[in-house]
Amino acid sequence: MNVAIFGGGIAGLSAAIHLLDKGYRVSLYEKRSVLGGKVSVWKDSDGDSIESGLHVVFGGYKELQSLLKHVGAEDAILWKDLALIYAEKDGKTTTFEKQKGLPSPYAELLGGLKTNVVNWRDKLSLIRGLLPLILFGDEDYFRSQDCITYSDWHARHGVTENALQRLWRPISLALNFIEPNVISARPMLTIFNYFGRNYEDARFGFFKANPNDSMIEPMRRYVLKKGGAIHCNARLKEFLLHDDGSVQAALLASGERIEADAYVSALPVHSFKKTIPKAWLKYDYFRNLFHFVGSPVANCQLWFDRKITDIDNLMFAHGTSFATFADVSIACADDYQAGQGTATGGSVLSLVLAPAHHLIDLPNDVIVEQVVKELKALFPKAREAKLLKSSLVKIPESVYKAVPGVDRFRPDQASPIRNFFLCGDYTYQKYLASMEGAALSGRAVAEKLSARLPKRNRIELLA
Ligand SMILES: Cc1cc2nc3c(=O)[nH]c(=O)nc-3n(C[C@H](O)[C@H](O)[C@H](O)COP(=O)(O)OP(=O)(O)OC[C@H]3O[C@@H](n4cnc5c(N)ncnc54)[C@H](O)[C@@H]3O)c2cc1C
């Protein structure tokens, strides 16, 4: 049984791995020259890694960790202390962290009381508003809150505006690249529940080298070792249909015709929408995908000639064009200080710029200048440092905007079309669009495909 998968991000690779494990023959087609999609990494002319975006793993990403282990990359992640570190002006930091050595919810309570990010009034309002959520919140409750924005939820629960702006706005921007008065309450509450319940689940991890070398490359090697085929520079153009609406073949932009027994789209939703055959739009399943709109985001990398910070963790900031960032020369030292490219022992900052709708058309040098100015205000050492080079990756449509009401339109991996399936971070699984969500969707599509189209066993084939 041949399966053709289109899209070589985490979802497509995860689907390929699980289908190969089940004994299917798999061919994967990716439109770009590199695999990885939103976690892809490529080299500049100096040999330095350019990332599509700074990527952080949560301890609770069980599926992703098990997939990494499965492909022999269990050591891919460097775990950091669990702390929300906010960079403030002139080299100061404020921190929100759990009190170590105490069980939940006491660890959060004491940690929250000790935080210097917000004042006492904010702390009391946070305890009143969030403690019931940490103690009693469950998946059903989070889903039920998809009808309002996080700002509305926050106000209704009596938590102060200052706590929203200082603590949670950077988190909302880091999660989905949109403001708290735009994002649905659901993903924010899910994250609080994480942070509030289990130390292991909430801690941050960085890829030891970069997402490609630490994760995508081991996945690629696994697919090839199991006999799968991977074709890059192979863009899906359209599906050709049988009279009953099922897929007869897929046509690539090169004109090549791909025939298989089953077809899986692992494209981002905005790309898949362009390939949906008109005949399928009679199904709500496909029409509902037009509710999804991509979030614009940009990732900026800056190479300095000296260290401007010594913080080995994710950092957040407010009042800056970047919401979250890290010095990857410290956090992912296997790649960014490995001695190649421009490595001088200086800082390499990777910064996620959000919201980014107003940045997409702005010239890159103007954006970089703004980011450097903001960094100088935060880190005194940046004022003396020389900027060696910069890169800017703009993604006009990245993950879908998790706005109120959209969650219910997330499609199941099994479509109404007999031989056609969907996976990708936007499809239905318990996480919002994320690496974990993409990995889960790949497992789910393999399970649903094998349930609907069981692989013929050897005896049947011989008969
Ligand atoms: C800046 C940034 C920072 C992020 N940070 C984090 C983080 O810290 N933690 C986290 O968990 N998540 C993070 N994410 C989200 C995460 O990257 C995504 O949710 C996840 O990688 C999506 O995987 P996917 O396989 O579903 O889709 P994608 O990665 O988008 O893969 C889809 C693939 O399909 C290919 N494709 C598109 N059209 C075609 C076509 N016509 N034919 C063939 N191939 C096609 C694309 O080139 C791509 O390779 C971040 C995202 C961004 C943009």
The ligand as an ORCA input file, in Angstrom:
! r2SCAN-3c Opt
* xyz 0 1
  C       8.837     31.981     14.596
  C       8.209     30.710     15.106
  C       8.514     30.276     16.386
  C       7.907     29.124     16.885
  N       8.239     28.687     18.142
  C       7.723     27.528     18.603
  C       8.137     27.014     19.859
  O       8.976     27.613     20.548
  N       7.586     25.832     20.277
  C       6.656     25.148     19.528
  O       6.203     24.068     19.961
  N       6.246     25.618     18.333
  C       6.755     26.784     17.853
  N       6.370     27.252     16.625
  C       5.299     26.525     15.892
  C       5.861     25.307     15.149
  O       6.983     25.659     14.397
  C       4.795     24.758     14.218
  O       3.576     24.590     14.914
  C       5.168     23.405     13.607
  O       6.514     23.371     13.212
  C       4.244     23.136     12.396
  O       4.589     21.927     11.771
  P       3.734     21.394     10.538
  O       4.452     20.217     10.015
  O       2.305     21.266     10.940
  O       3.752     22.582      9.446
  P       4.970     23.249      8.675
  O       6.168     23.289      9.536
  O       4.460     24.540      8.145
  O       5.278     22.239      7.474
  C       4.540     22.240      6.282
  C       5.463     21.910      5.114
  O       4.695     21.877      3.912
  C       5.483     22.433      2.887
  N       4.596     22.844      1.778
  C       3.783     23.927      1.707
  N       3.120     23.936      0.548
  C       3.520     22.830     -0.133
  C       3.176     22.281     -1.384
  N       2.278     22.875     -2.198
  N       3.764     21.107     -1.772
  C       4.661     20.466     -0.967
  N       5.031     20.967      0.238
  C       4.458     22.125      0.651
  C       6.178     23.593      3.563
  O       7.297     24.040      2.819
  C       6.556     22.951      4.894
  O       7.808     22.315      4.845
  C       6.953     28.404     16.094
  C       6.652     28.848     14.809
  C       7.270     29.984     14.300
  C       6.922     30.445     12.917
*
